[in-house]
Amino acid sequence: MTVRILSPLVLGLVLLFLIGPFLIIIAASFSAGDTLAFPPQGLSLQWVTKVFTIDSFRESFAMSMFLAVFGTLAALVLGIPAAYALSRYKLPFGETVRTIVSLPIIVPGIIVGLALLRYLVVPFGFNITLALFMAHTALVLPYAVRVVSASLNNLRSDMEEAAVLLGSSRTGAFFRVVMPNIRGGILAAFILGFVTSFNQVPVSLFLSGPGVRTLPIDMLGYMETTYDPSIAALSSLLAFLSISIVFVAERFLGFSRYV
């Protein structure tokens, strides 16, 4: 009886601990006051509206979208063949390759950003946007390989072999049989990579420059000089965007099957 009473109570406390800060930010974003505070000083939509009028937010949002979309696509272009090779063939150093591909997840992002700044941007004069693109692609690549590998492992290899026996080339079998059957995993990998890239802070912090800033970095800079509730409003909008993407993925793809 005690366990039955305590279990829901503990679950409720855990959910409150996880969701509580998010609820506070949402409430603060609708404040009518001039400073970020909780409880809110009245209710107003003025700060939510102001978010869309700040030029730096619009520019950094466009940069974050560019990096998230095209960085994830580049990671998939590299990750799908890698996942296929690791799943279908017994490579001599397969586990070593898996470990190397997973390094961007294991190594702290701040180290990755510092390394790229020190050994690519500074000595070779790499364009900041190009360096950011490379960094975000590298960070998303492990997710692409892992999620697509999971889909390939769940796909029977004899389906591909049957296509080859019926006269298809290996390339044709891959595009006509394998790709259509793992498209759910590919889309799941894209969504996971998109969210990861869009919300990336440590790497982007080192590789931001004049006129080239991602939205999270721009938000940090904004808070250094301004403390109005617009930053809470923007945070709430981004949180809803991420939650909506994951919800849609789970609803239509069964996202949890691939991660």
CORRATA-V251189 format. One record per backbone hydrogen bond with DSSP energy under -1.0 kcal/mol. NH is the residue of the N-H (numbers start at 1). CO is the residue of the C=O. Records with the same first field share a line. If there is no record, write none. Layout:
NH=CO + CO
This chain:
5=1
6=2
7=3
9=5
10=6
11=7
12=8
13=9
14=10
15=11
16=12
17=13
18=14
19=15
20=16
23=19
24=20
25=21
26=22
27=23
28=24
29=25
31=28
36=227
42=40
44=30
49=45
50=46
51=47
53=50
58=54
59=55
60=56
61=57
62=58
63=59
64=60
65=61
66=62
67=63
68=64
69=65
70=66
71=67
72=68
73=69
74=70
75=71
76=72
77=73
78=74
79=75
80=76
82=78
83=79
84=80
85=81
86=82
87=83
88=84
89=85
91=89
94=91
97=93
98=94
99=95
100=96
101=97
102=98
103=100
105=102
106=102
107=103
111=108
112=108
113=109
114=110
115=111
116=112
117=113
118=114
119=115
120=116
121=116
122=117
124=120
125=121
126=120
131=127
132=128
133=129
134=130
135=131
136=132
137=133
138=134
139=135
140=136
141=137
144=140
145=141
146=142
147=143
148=144
149=145
150=146
151=147
152=148
153=149
154=150
159=156
161=157
162=158
163=159
164=160
165=161
166=162
167=164
168=163
173=169
174=170
175=171
176=172
177=173
178=173
179=174
181=177
182=178
186=182
187=183
188=184
189=185
190=186
191=187
192=188
193=189
194=190
195=191
196=192
197=193
198=194
199=195
200=197
205=201
207=203
209=212
212=209
218=214
219=215
220=216
221=217
222=218
223=219
225=222
226=222
231=228
233=229
234=230
235=231
236=232
237=233
238=234
239=235
240=236
241=237
242=238
243=239
244=240
245=241
246=242
247=243
248=244
249=245
250=246
251=247
252=248
253=249
257=254
258=255
